Amino acid sequence: MFSDAAKMKPGVAGDILTAHDSPYPYVPVIHDLVTFYFGGHSAIVSGPNHTLQSTGVAPNGFLDFEHIFKVINHKGYDTNNSLSVAVTESDNYWLREMRNESHAEYDYYGKYYRPTIYAMRVKYRDMDTRDEEIAKMVEEGRELVGRALYNYLFIFDTEYKYYCSDLVARTLYKMGSSYNRNYNLNQDGFVATINDLMVSNDMYLTIYKETINDVVHIYYLEDVV
């Protein structure tokens, strides 16, 4: 279930990491709405220590409406990543200490990324082609790195822009189409939310982590001989 023996890198290539809590805990109402209806974040594990993700948090870590407006008015395919909110491939930070008092979220979430996180895995149709499908999914995501901007409008302007769970759903769907398989993480066809990913019949839960008083508790599946 993990990419390392110390169990600090949740998931292996092709797995999906998710968090329900929004990235804006310091913004009343918006935080509650995003957390309840959409969820906080998701990413694709692309390798032993890497994840692919699309994040709308501005470079300063705050909800910057001026920056958001610039992104909304951009065509979406930012080849120079000048707006710093394009798809990225980064270290797998989901279980490590990665925040201090200088961060906007520290007073709400502490030093760890989110109080709770989940890892999920695709129910691949054919185990003989599973590794090929995983490689194809990661390849599809990497083609968007540094180019495809974040989509703050969610259901509009979707040709070149992706929000986090949308990146997961569309990348998996596109990969599945290459193998004539319908992996659908957005059953209602509206906004692909964290909830959609978690209740999809094409996914199953592999890891659950919760942080209580800065103590990390991790529950995960094990292989049974």
URVEN-V48571 format. One record per residue. PSI is psi in degrees with one decimal (999 if undefined). OMEGA is omega in whole degrees, 0 to 359 (none if undefined). Layout:
BEGIN
{{PSI:OMEGA} {PSI:OMEGA}}
END
This chain:
BEGIN
{{-17.8:184} {159.1:179} {-1.5:181} {154.4:182} {-26.7:180} {-5.3:179} {40.7:176} {-6.4:179} {89.7:185} {137.5:177} {161.5:172} {173.3:185} {130.5:180} {-16.4:178} {160.3:182} {129.0:176} {137.7:181} {156.0:174} {138.0:182} {-36.5:186} {137.4:182} {160.6:177} {4.8:184} {56.4:183} {-16.3:181} {3.9:179} {100.8:181} {153.3:179} {-58.8:179} {-44.4:179} {-46.6:182} {-41.1:180} {-45.7:181} {-44.9:181} {-44.8:185} {-45.6:188} {-33.7:188} {-35.5:186} {167.1:189} {-52.4:186} {158.2:173} {156.1:181} {157.8:177} {126.9:174} {120.0:185} {-7.8:180} {-175.2:184} {-30.4:181} {30.4:184} {149.6:174} {150.3:173} {132.4:183} {157.9:172} {118.7:184} {139.2:181} {10.4:179} {125.7:181} {162.4:182} {-29.5:181} {-1.9:177} {-2.3:181} {167.2:175} {98.4:188} {100.8:186} {-32.0:177} {-42.0:179} {-42.0:179} {-42.2:181} {-39.1:178} {-40.4:180} {-42.5:180} {-37.0:183} {-1.5:178} {151.9:181} {-25.2:174} {-29.6:181} {94.2:189} {90.5:187} {-20.7:179} {-1.6:183} {42.0:183} {-20.9:182} {-4.5:172} {24.1:175} {36.6:175} {169.3:175} {136.8:181} {159.0:168} {119.3:187} {175.4:176} {154.2:176} {92.0:186} {4.0:195} {-22.9:180} {-3.8:185} {164.4:173} {121.1:187} {16.5:184} {146.4:175} {-173.1:186} {-17.4:181} {-13.5:182} {145.8:183} {-29.2:186} {-4.0:189} {-44.1:183} {-17.4:183} {-40.4:186} {-10.0:181} {-156.0:188} {-14.6:179} {160.8:189} {-56.7:178} {154.3:178} {-37.6:178} {141.4:173} {159.6:181} {144.4:170} {138.1:181} {160.2:182} {145.9:179} {140.8:172} {88.3:184} {139.2:184} {-34.5:186} {111.9:182} {-21.2:179} {-27.4:180} {6.9:184} {-49.5:183} {-36.6:177} {-42.9:182} {-41.0:178} {-46.5:180} {-39.0:180} {-40.8:178} {-45.7:178} {-39.9:179} {-43.3:179} {-40.9:180} {-41.1:182} {-26.0:178} {-17.4:181} {-7.4:185} {130.3:178} {8.4:184} {-51.1:185} {115.0:184} {162.8:177} {143.0:181} {100.2:179} {-13.5:181} {-9.9:173} {-65.2:185} {-4.6:178} {160.3:175} {51.9:188} {-0.5:185} {-46.1:183} {-2.6:185} {147.7:183} {134.9:164} {174.1:195} {-55.9:182} {-24.1:174} {-40.8:176} {-44.9:180} {-50.4:185} {-45.4:183} {-34.4:178} {-43.9:178} {-41.4:179} {-43.6:181} {-40.6:177} {-46.3:181} {-36.2:179} {-31.3:179} {-23.0:181} {14.0:180} {42.1:179} {139.1:184} {85.8:173} {111.7:188} {111.0:177} {11.4:181} {72.4:188} {-36.8:183} {-7.7:177} {10.1:181} {-111.0:178} {124.0:178} {103.5:184} {172.5:174} {-38.7:178} {-41.4:179} {-44.2:180} {-42.3:187} {-28.3:181} {0.8:181} {139.9:176} {-10.7:181} {5.3:182} {155.9:170} {151.9:185} {133.4:179} {-30.6:183} {137.5:170} {129.7:180} {136.9:173} {145.4:177} {122.7:180} {116.6:182} {44.1:178} {12.9:173} {126.1:184} {130.4:175} {126.6:183} {129.6:177} {132.2:185} {157.6:176} {150.8:174} {150.9:173} {137.9:179} {122.6:181} {999:none}}
END
